[in-house]
Amino acid sequence: MIRRVGEFNETVMEPMFGGDGKVTLQHFWSKDEMLSANRLCAKLVIEPGCSSGFHIHEGEEEIFIVLKGKAQVDDNGELKELNAGDSMLTITGEGHAIKNIGEDTLEVLALISCY
């Protein structure tokens, strides 16, 4: 299957897990379209100053890959900075948050896999 740019289903979360502003999820594929144990395959689009609040993953893990922009992440209680090309893994029982600390739109590939 092929899905072209502009054909994504979008979800706007405002706020997302108690964060600031809104986060737009551009879904590459839905859970129902994938045969794997993936729950989410999407690009997060986060405007400057906006964020997703801290949350914990249980029975799943999430991978973030920064495609564009500058992010501050809370990696299980530690604040760190990520830039384009950097990635982060949050495994079951751990938590994270992400905030756009740059002047441009932050774009992050997010993949959640269930156990």
Backbone as CSV, one residue per row, in Angstrom:
resi,resn,N_x,N_y,N_z,CA_x,CA_y,CA_z,C_x,C_y,C_z
1,MET,0.844,-1.189,0.000,0.000,0.000,0.000,0.881,1.242,0.000
2,ILE,0.380,2.261,-0.588,1.077,3.547,-0.626,0.120,4.620,-0.150
3,ARG,0.637,5.500,0.674,-0.133,6.667,1.101,0.733,7.886,0.805
4,ARG,0.209,8.800,0.067,0.982,9.969,-0.354,0.777,11.143,0.604
5,VAL,1.730,12.056,0.544,1.642,13.276,1.357,0.294,13.932,1.105
6,GLY,-0.349,14.358,2.172,-1.641,15.015,2.058,-2.816,14.053,2.180
7,GLU,-2.543,12.744,2.169,-3.603,11.749,2.294,-3.730,11.209,3.721
8,PHE,-2.990,11.801,4.647,-2.994,11.326,6.030,-4.290,11.704,6.736
9,ASN,-4.735,10.821,7.614,-5.786,11.193,8.554,-5.099,11.960,9.675
10,GLU,-5.698,13.040,10.112,-5.107,13.850,11.178,-5.976,13.834,12.419
11,THR,-5.290,13.858,13.557,-5.930,13.998,14.853,-5.259,15.167,15.548
12,VAL,-6.047,16.084,16.080,-5.497,17.206,16.841,-5.804,16.970,18.312
13,MET,-4.764,16.961,19.119,-4.912,16.772,20.561,-4.613,18.119,21.222
14,GLU,-5.606,18.652,21.935,-5.439,19.962,22.575,-6.148,19.977,23.916
15,PRO,-5.437,19.831,24.990,-4.003,19.537,25.095,-3.758,18.039,24.966
16,MET,-2.504,17.666,24.755,-2.120,16.254,24.672,-1.478,15.858,25.991
17,PHE,-2.119,14.991,26.732,-1.649,14.533,28.045,-1.332,15.703,28.975
18,GLY,-2.139,16.758,28.921,-1.965,17.901,29.807,-0.868,18.859,29.393
19,GLY,-0.352,18.718,28.184,0.692,19.618,27.702,0.139,20.983,27.341
20,ASP,0.980,21.808,26.743,0.602,23.161,26.336,0.258,23.198,24.851
21,GLY,-0.799,23.926,24.510,-1.169,24.091,23.114,-1.676,22.798,22.507
22,LYS,-1.395,22.640,21.210,-1.918,21.464,20.509,-0.784,20.693,19.830
23,VAL,-1.056,19.415,19.633,-0.172,18.532,18.882,-1.028,17.893,17.797
24,THR,-0.569,17.996,16.562,-1.274,17.376,15.439,-0.590,16.067,15.104
25,LEU,-1.368,14.997,15.013,-0.851,13.692,14.616,-1.284,13.431,13.183
26,GLN,-0.318,13.258,12.303,-0.590,12.880,10.921,-0.322,11.379,10.828
27,HIS,-1.383,10.600,10.764,-1.275,9.143,10.816,-0.850,8.588,9.459
28,PHE,0.357,7.997,9.426,0.789,7.321,8.208,-0.079,6.096,7.974
29,TRP,-0.285,5.313,9.054,-1.096,4.103,8.998,-1.861,3.973,10.299
30,SER,-3.077,3.476,10.231,-3.872,3.253,11.439,-3.580,1.863,11.988
31,LYS,-3.932,1.680,13.227,-3.769,0.374,13.879,-4.468,-0.724,13.078
32,ASP,-5.629,-0.416,12.537,-6.412,-1.400,11.784,-5.800,-1.757,10.440
33,GLU,-4.968,-0.889,9.886,-4.347,-1.156,8.588,-3.083,-2.008,8.720
34,MET,-2.449,-1.979,9.882,-1.193,-2.702,10.089,-1.477,-4.080,10.679
35,LEU,-0.750,-5.083,10.240,-0.905,-6.429,10.768,0.000,-6.671,11.977
36,SER,0.946,-5.786,12.183,1.883,-5.919,13.299,1.228,-5.462,14.601
37,ALA,1.982,-5.539,15.669,1.486,-5.113,16.987,1.708,-3.622,17.211
38,ASN,1.806,-2.862,16.129,1.953,-1.408,16.263,0.601,-0.766,16.514
39,ARG,0.592,0.181,17.439,-0.632,0.911,17.775,-0.662,2.284,17.125
40,LEU,0.523,2.827,16.825,0.604,4.175,16.255,1.789,4.254,15.321
41,CYS,1.579,4.845,14.160,2.642,5.169,13.211,2.260,6.523,12.630
42,ALA,2.847,7.586,13.197,2.388,8.933,12.848,3.521,9.941,12.957
43,LYS,3.293,11.088,12.324,4.191,12.230,12.501,3.506,13.191,13.464
44,LEU,4.218,13.559,14.531,3.730,14.587,15.442,4.198,15.933,14.907
45,VAL,3.287,16.862,14.793,3.605,18.214,14.348,3.304,19.141,15.524
46,ILE,4.370,19.786,16.034,4.255,20.578,17.258,4.802,21.975,16.994
47,GLU,3.957,22.979,17.166,4.364,24.368,16.945,5.216,24.868,18.116
48,PRO,5.986,25.941,17.905,6.835,26.477,18.971,6.055,26.716,20.264
49,GLY,6.635,26.294,21.385,6.028,26.477,22.697,4.997,25.433,23.076
50,CYS,4.579,24.609,22.131,3.571,23.581,22.414,4.252,22.284,22.858
51,SER,3.470,21.427,23.526,4.064,20.212,24.079,3.024,19.118,24.298
52,SER,3.557,17.928,24.496,2.793,16.795,25.003,3.233,16.611,26.444
53,GLY,2.287,16.457,27.353,2.623,16.295,28.756,3.207,14.926,29.065
54,PHE,3.790,14.817,30.241,4.420,13.570,30.681,3.373,12.469,30.836
55,HIS,3.706,11.298,30.329,2.834,10.132,30.468,3.689,8.871,30.449
56,ILE,3.163,7.809,31.045,3.874,6.544,31.173,3.273,5.511,30.225
57,HIS,4.128,4.721,29.623,3.679,3.647,28.735,3.706,2.317,29.475
58,GLU,2.628,1.579,29.385,2.526,0.248,29.998,2.189,-0.765,28.916
59,GLY,2.973,-1.831,28.822,2.707,-2.887,27.849,3.012,-2.495,26.425
60,GLU,3.808,-1.456,26.249,4.154,-0.978,24.919,5.418,-0.128,25.014
61,GLU,5.995,0.179,23.859,7.139,1.084,23.818,6.931,2.079,22.684
62,GLU,7.530,3.250,22.844,7.392,4.285,21.822,8.756,4.772,21.391
63,ILE,8.914,4.900,20.085,10.126,5.450,19.500,9.796,6.816,18.930
64,PHE,10.626,7.812,19.252,10.570,9.139,18.646,11.802,9.296,17.759
65,ILE,11.619,9.789,16.545,12.728,10.184,15.689,12.443,11.614,15.253
66,VAL,13.324,12.535,15.630,13.123,13.945,15.292,13.485,14.142,13.824
67,LEU,12.500,14.584,13.053,12.682,14.817,11.626,13.099,16.255,11.345
68,LYS,12.569,17.179,12.138,12.797,18.608,11.906,12.580,19.341,13.215
69,GLY,13.458,20.300,13.520,13.243,21.151,14.676,14.091,20.789,15.881
70,LYS,13.710,21.404,17.000,14.459,21.290,18.252,13.478,20.989,19.375
71,ALA,13.754,19.915,20.117,12.833,19.476,21.164,13.534,19.381,22.507
72,GLN,12.749,19.617,23.553,13.167,19.250,24.901,12.301,18.064,25.277
73,VAL,12.941,16.989,25.723,12.195,15.812,26.140,12.433,15.557,27.619
74,ASP,11.409,15.032,28.253,11.528,14.506,29.601,11.644,13.005,29.406
75,ASP,12.852,12.483,29.571,13.131,11.067,29.369,13.138,10.383,30.726
76,ASN,11.950,9.995,31.163,11.787,9.305,32.444,12.376,10.114,33.598
77,GLY,12.111,11.435,33.577,12.539,12.307,34.673,13.784,13.123,34.378
78,GLU,14.463,12.864,33.270,15.651,13.631,32.898,15.338,14.505,31.683
79,LEU,15.590,15.816,31.797,15.368,16.724,30.682,16.577,16.701,29.757
80,LYS,16.297,16.518,28.459,17.354,16.456,27.450,16.889,17.186,26.206
81,GLU,17.835,17.588,25.365,17.521,18.265,24.114,17.756,17.308,22.952
82,LEU,16.821,17.299,21.999,16.954,16.502,20.789,16.846,17.405,19.581
83,ASN,17.607,17.073,18.539,17.587,17.808,17.281,17.321,16.839,16.141
84,ALA,17.135,17.375,14.937,16.846,16.544,13.769,17.868,15.416,13.655
85,GLY,17.363,14.201,13.492,18.206,13.015,13.385,18.360,12.255,14.685
86,ASP,18.057,12.897,15.822,18.138,12.230,17.126,16.898,11.368,17.346
87,SER,17.039,10.343,18.192,15.906,9.478,18.497,15.858,9.168,19.988
88,MET,14.713,8.657,20.411,14.472,8.354,21.820,13.581,7.117,21.893
89,LEU,13.871,6.249,22.858,13.074,5.051,23.080,12.517,5.092,24.491
90,THR,11.211,4.913,24.621,10.546,4.819,25.926,9.938,3.426,26.011
91,ILE,10.447,2.612,26.955,9.969,1.236,27.081,8.863,1.159,28.131
92,THR,8.244,0.003,28.230,7.142,-0.182,29.165,7.563,0.159,30.596
93,GLY,6.690,0.844,31.299,6.956,1.261,32.673,7.688,2.580,32.783
94,GLU,8.147,3.126,31.660,8.825,4.420,31.661,7.910,5.479,31.063
95,GLY,8.295,6.741,31.267,7.475,7.836,30.776,8.285,8.883,30.046
96,HIS,7.546,9.754,29.345,8.202,10.825,28.598,7.231,11.960,28.301
97,ALA,7.818,13.072,27.894,7.088,14.235,27.410,7.974,14.886,26.359
98,ILE,7.367,15.711,25.505,8.147,16.403,24.482,7.600,17.813,24.302
99,LYS,8.521,18.768,24.091,8.144,20.169,23.909,8.981,20.768,22.790
100,ASN,8.353,21.587,21.968,9.067,22.314,20.923,9.720,23.536,21.553
101,ILE,11.055,23.550,21.590,11.788,24.685,22.157,12.476,25.504,21.072
102,GLY,12.199,25.174,19.817,12.784,25.906,18.705,11.866,27.002,18.202
103,GLU,12.322,27.678,17.161,11.531,28.756,16.548,10.692,28.260,15.382
104,ASP,10.958,27.041,14.922,10.239,26.458,13.792,9.375,25.294,14.263
105,THR,8.531,24.800,13.373,7.698,23.643,13.669,8.575,22.424,13.961
106,LEU,8.212,21.679,14.988,8.880,20.425,15.339,8.108,19.285,14.693
107,GLU,8.816,18.393,13.993,8.201,17.218,13.385,8.917,15.985,13.896
108,VAL,8.130,15.048,14.428,8.680,13.856,15.056,7.931,12.624,14.560
109,LEU,8.669,11.632,14.082,8.064,10.348,13.741,7.853,9.597,15.041
110,ALA,6.644,9.103,15.263,6.315,8.366,16.484,5.773,6.992,16.107
111,LEU,6.352,5.967,16.731,5.918,4.598,16.492,5.705,3.939,17.849
112,ILE,4.483,3.474,18.117,4.181,2.769,19.356,3.917,1.305,19.017
113,SER,4.706,0.438,19.642,4.571,-1.007,19.460,4.118,-1.631,20.765
114,CYS,3.147,-2.527,20.668,2.602,-3.209,21.856,3.281,-4.555,22.030
115,TYR,3.343,-5.006,23.273,3.932,-6.325,23.561,2.880,-7.385,23.433
